[in-house]
Amino acid sequence: MKFLIINADDFGYGGGVTRAIVELHDQGVVTSTSLMVNTPSTAEAVAMAAARPGLSLGLHVNFTNEAQRLVEFDDPEVCRRELRRQFDHFVALTGGLPTHLDSHQHVHRRPPCQPSFLELAREYDLPLRDRAPVTFKGGFYGQWEYGVSEQEKVSFEALTSIVSTELRSGIYELAVHPGYHDSAADYVYHHDREWERATLSDPRLPALLRDQAVELISYHDLKRAVACLDGGVA
């Protein structure tokens, strides 16, 4: 059995990003998303998520905002305080816990920050990116080299390769970053978001998943998927 969570990072980053994520969820493609709580479209994203209870909503901790440091996250105590502040703000905004935890530009992987993320995940029994039982797949991304855009990295052929060759029995998370171009935003990863959106909207995607026996799930379904794999029951 192969289970796939398609998680859209950067929910709330800007209006174009938020709209694309919601559209792809409504199309049945994006099953999960991760909310930034300190960005221009945060309030809009929270309202849209509230109207879509099937969309699992995680916390996309934001310490960087592109190349700019919002906090000195190489200081473990600064990291811990800001992580807790953003977590508490998420709860206040949404009225509930996030379904999962991850971070913008993967700051949770940095040695000064990792212990704080692990502590928070354990405290609330939340899935944390890069941790079992979910295997993270981050290769569907248009800038393998920072600032250098390669459309073929987020083509339908690239997505086909990931789905058909990298998914074995288990639970996977595919990180995606769709969006509409936003002239008011200054993203390094920008037109790339349009390419991702087009690929994820490709009408061939449902057949690809079906042919590869991949079941789309969200973080709401994680316990069921783990039970299926443990017990061998579909």
Beta strands, then each sheet from edge to edge (+ up, - down):
strand 1: 2-11
strand 2: 32-35
strand 3: 56-61
strand 4: 101-103
strand 5: 134-137
strand 6: 170-176
strand 7: 214-217
sheet 1: 4+ 3+ 2+ 1+ 6+ 5+
sheet 2: 4+ 3+ 2+ 1+ 7+
end
